[in-house]
């Protein structure tokens, strides 16, 4: 699923990655995300790693910053 930005800034996230991203933006830790979404901690870690890779950044802080800039909160 395409989300955010213009053609140049396309980032394709799964529905679950979008859910994880929303909770990340809210400042939740990985264990809190796992509890909130009723998934395992290892699943959350896999999604967070995938999101970081897709945003082409090195940290969840950078993901959060870029996600806000790209309108993922809209």
N, C-alpha and C positions, 0 to 999 in steps of 0.2 A: 504494500500500500504506500503510495506517495504521500508525503506530508511535508509541508513547510517550504517556504522560499520560492524562487523562480526556477526556470528550467535548469539553469546552471547549478542551483543549490539543491537539487533533488536528493532526498534521503528516503529510502524505502524501508519502512519498519513494519513488522508484523503487528497485528492487533495487540498481542501480549506485550511486545516491546513498547508499544505506545502506552499501555497501562503502567508498565514499570517506569517509563520515562516520566509520566505525570507524577508518580509518587516520589521519584528521585528529585524532581524539581521542587516538591514540597519539603524536601530536606530529610526524608526518611533514610535510615541506615538499611543495609541489606537485610538484617534480621527483621526489622520493622516492615520492610517491603514484603518479605516472605509471609509474615503473619497476616498482613493486610490483604494480600492476594491469595492466601491459602495455598501457597506452593512451597517447595523445599528451598532451603538456603542455597543449595548448589544450583538449582534452577534459576534463582535470582542472579547469582554470580554469572551464570552463562548468558543471561539476557543483558546484564549490565556490560559485560565484555563485548557482546555483539553490538550494542548501542554505541559504545566508545569507538569500536572499529568503524562502524558505519558513519559516524560523525568525523572520523579521521582526526581524532584528538587523543590525548594521553591520560586524561583524568575525567572523573565524573563531574568535577567542578567546571571543566571546560565544556562538557556536554550540556550541563545546566545553563551556562552562559549562552552557548550557541543556540540551544533550543528556545530560549526566551527571545533572542534576536530574530530567529527564523519564524516566530509566531506559533510555536507549538502549544502555547497556552490559550490561543484564541479559540 
